[in-house]
Amino acid sequence: MSPDQQIVYREALSQDREQADAIDDSFTTDAIYEVVAGDQGFALRPVAVDPPLVKVFPPDEGDDDSAGLHREVAVDGGKVCGFVVVGVEEWHHRLVIHEIAVAPAHRGLGIGAALMRRACAYGRRHGARTAWLEASSVNVPAIRAYQRMGFTFCGLDTTLYRGTPSEGETALFMSRALDAG
């Protein structure tokens, strides 16, 4: 991306959906998190993988259950290069980040962090006190990015992906307070 190009952030329009759905959200990592069970709980241990693991997510299946969710996009030169999909669960004032992705050529430029800031601002405007998300134990690049954005581990589920293409991975839950900022 050249310095004279400007990323535009805005609420998604219906015509953005096809471009957002086409974003390659695969990743490569040289480490994963291994869950170690103990008598009193669980611990996460980073483990190097060689050769690096390449993860390609399967296409979403089934009905579109995203009605009522809020979407923000990042647009570069008229093309969607990133997006975030969120919803607010009112009963416990939680913003749920359902999905966030940045096109490979645009990663490392702060687009994901800008989208997350916009998502968190949306949550605050709608009464959310906490932001929450789920990431796979093999998605260390995303986990590291979420940690830079202020998220910390708050739980895990060793069975969430059972019977899916991600079987054997662990769902790691992360959260952060949505105080000012």
C-alpha positions as CSV (number, residue, x, y, z in Angstrom):
1,M,0.0,0.0,0.0
2,S,1.4,3.4,-0.9
3,P,1.6,6.2,1.6
4,D,-0.9,8.3,-0.4
5,Q,-3.6,5.7,-0.1
6,Q,-6.1,6.2,2.7
7,I,-8.0,3.5,4.4
8,V,-11.7,4.5,5.0
9,Y,-13.5,3.0,7.9
10,R,-17.3,3.0,8.0
11,E,-20.4,1.0,8.8
12,A,-20.8,-1.8,6.2
13,L,-23.3,-1.5,3.4
14,S,-25.2,-4.4,2.0
15,Q,-23.1,-4.3,-1.2
16,D,-19.9,-4.8,0.9
17,R,-20.9,-8.3,2.0
18,E,-19.6,-10.1,-1.1
19,Q,-16.2,-8.4,-0.9
20,A,-16.0,-9.0,2.9
21,D,-16.9,-12.7,2.4
22,A,-14.1,-13.1,-0.2
23,I,-11.3,-11.9,2.2
24,D,-8.7,-14.7,2.7
25,D,-8.7,-15.2,6.5
26,S,-6.1,-18.0,6.4
27,F,-2.9,-17.7,8.4
28,T,0.5,-19.3,9.0
29,T,2.0,-19.7,12.4
30,D,5.2,-21.2,13.8
31,A,3.6,-21.7,17.3
32,I,0.4,-22.9,18.8
33,Y,-1.0,-23.0,22.3
34,E,-1.2,-26.3,24.0
35,V,-3.7,-26.8,26.8
36,V,-2.2,-28.5,29.8
37,A,-4.7,-29.8,32.3
38,G,-3.9,-30.0,36.0
39,D,-5.7,-30.9,39.2
40,Q,-6.9,-27.4,39.8
41,G,-7.4,-26.1,36.2
42,F,-5.7,-25.5,32.9
43,A,-2.6,-23.7,31.7
44,L,-1.6,-22.6,28.2
45,R,1.8,-23.4,26.9
46,P,3.2,-22.0,23.7
47,V,4.7,-24.7,21.5
48,A,6.8,-24.2,18.4
49,V,5.6,-26.0,15.3
50,D,8.0,-26.9,12.5
51,P,7.2,-26.7,9.7
52,P,4.8,-23.8,10.3
53,L,1.1,-24.6,10.4
54,V,-1.0,-23.1,7.6
55,K,-4.7,-22.8,8.6
56,V,-7.4,-22.3,6.0
57,F,-10.9,-21.9,7.4
58,P,-13.6,-23.9,5.6
59,P,-16.5,-21.9,4.1
60,D,-19.3,-21.0,6.5
61,E,-22.1,-23.5,6.3
62,G,-25.8,-23.4,6.8
63,D,-28.1,-20.5,7.5
64,D,-26.9,-17.0,7.9
65,D,-27.4,-16.4,11.6
66,S,-26.0,-12.9,11.5
67,A,-29.3,-10.9,11.4
68,G,-29.2,-8.1,13.9
69,L,-25.4,-8.0,14.0
70,H,-23.4,-4.8,13.4
71,R,-20.6,-4.7,10.7
72,E,-17.8,-2.2,10.1
73,V,-15.5,-2.3,7.1
74,A,-12.1,-1.0,6.1
75,V,-12.0,0.2,2.5
76,D,-8.9,0.8,0.4
77,G,-9.3,2.3,-3.0
78,G,-13.0,1.3,-3.1
79,K,-12.3,-2.3,-2.1
80,V,-13.1,-3.9,1.3
81,C,-9.8,-5.0,2.9
82,G,-11.1,-5.8,6.4
83,F,-14.2,-6.1,8.4
84,V,-15.6,-6.8,11.9
85,V,-18.9,-8.3,12.9
86,V,-20.2,-7.7,16.4
87,G,-23.3,-8.0,18.5
88,V,-24.3,-6.8,21.9
89,E,-25.8,-9.2,24.4
90,E,-27.9,-6.9,26.5
91,W,-28.6,-9.2,29.5
92,H,-25.0,-9.0,30.6
93,H,-23.9,-5.9,28.7
94,R,-21.3,-7.8,26.6
95,L,-20.0,-6.9,23.1
96,V,-19.3,-10.2,21.2
97,I,-16.8,-10.0,18.4
98,H,-18.2,-12.7,16.1
99,E,-15.6,-12.2,13.3
100,I,-12.8,-9.9,12.4
101,A,-10.6,-10.3,9.3
102,V,-8.0,-8.3,7.4
103,A,-6.9,-9.2,3.8
104,P,-3.3,-10.6,3.8
105,A,-1.8,-7.7,1.9
106,H,-3.2,-5.3,4.5
107,R,-2.1,-7.1,7.6
108,G,0.3,-5.4,10.0
109,L,-0.9,-1.9,9.1
110,G,-3.1,-1.4,12.1
111,I,-6.4,-2.0,10.2
112,G,-7.5,-4.8,12.6
113,A,-6.8,-2.6,15.6
114,A,-8.7,0.3,14.0
115,L,-11.7,-2.0,13.3
116,M,-11.6,-3.3,16.9
117,R,-11.6,0.2,18.3
118,R,-14.6,1.0,16.1
119,A,-16.3,-2.2,17.3
120,C,-15.6,-1.4,21.0
121,A,-16.9,2.1,20.5
122,Y,-20.1,0.7,19.1
123,G,-20.4,-1.6,22.1
124,R,-19.9,1.3,24.5
125,R,-22.6,3.3,22.7
126,H,-25.0,0.3,23.2
127,G,-24.3,-0.2,26.9
128,A,-21.7,-3.0,26.7
129,R,-19.2,-3.1,29.6
130,T,-17.1,-5.9,28.3
131,A,-15.8,-7.1,24.9
132,W,-15.5,-10.9,24.4
133,L,-14.2,-13.1,21.6
134,E,-13.2,-16.7,20.9
135,A,-10.0,-17.8,19.1
136,S,-8.6,-21.2,18.3
137,S,-5.5,-22.3,20.1
138,V,-3.7,-22.5,16.8
139,N,-4.5,-18.9,15.8
140,V,-1.5,-17.5,17.7
141,P,-1.1,-14.5,15.3
142,A,-4.6,-13.4,16.1
143,I,-4.2,-14.1,19.8
144,R,-1.1,-11.9,19.9
145,A,-2.9,-9.1,18.1
146,Y,-5.9,-9.3,20.5
147,Q,-3.4,-9.1,23.4
148,R,-1.9,-6.0,21.9
149,M,-5.5,-4.6,21.8
150,G,-5.9,-5.2,25.5
151,F,-7.7,-8.6,25.5
152,T,-6.7,-11.2,28.1
153,F,-7.6,-14.9,28.4
154,C,-10.8,-15.5,30.4
155,G,-11.6,-19.1,29.7
156,L,-11.4,-22.1,27.3
157,D,-13.5,-24.9,25.9
158,T,-11.8,-28.2,25.0
159,T,-14.9,-29.5,23.3
160,L,-16.3,-26.6,21.2
161,Y,-14.8,-27.8,17.9
162,R,-15.7,-31.5,18.3
163,G,-17.1,-32.8,15.1
164,T,-15.8,-29.9,13.0
165,P,-12.8,-29.4,10.7
166,S,-11.1,-27.8,13.7
167,E,-11.5,-30.8,16.0
168,G,-8.4,-31.2,18.2
169,E,-8.1,-27.4,18.7
170,T,-9.2,-25.6,21.8
171,A,-11.4,-22.6,21.9
172,L,-9.8,-19.8,23.9
173,F,-12.0,-17.0,25.2
174,M,-10.6,-13.5,25.6
175,S,-12.1,-10.3,27.0
176,R,-11.4,-6.7,27.9
177,A,-13.2,-4.0,29.8
178,L,-14.9,-1.3,27.7
179,D,-14.1,1.6,29.9
180,A,-13.4,4.9,28.2
181,G,-10.9,4.5,25.3
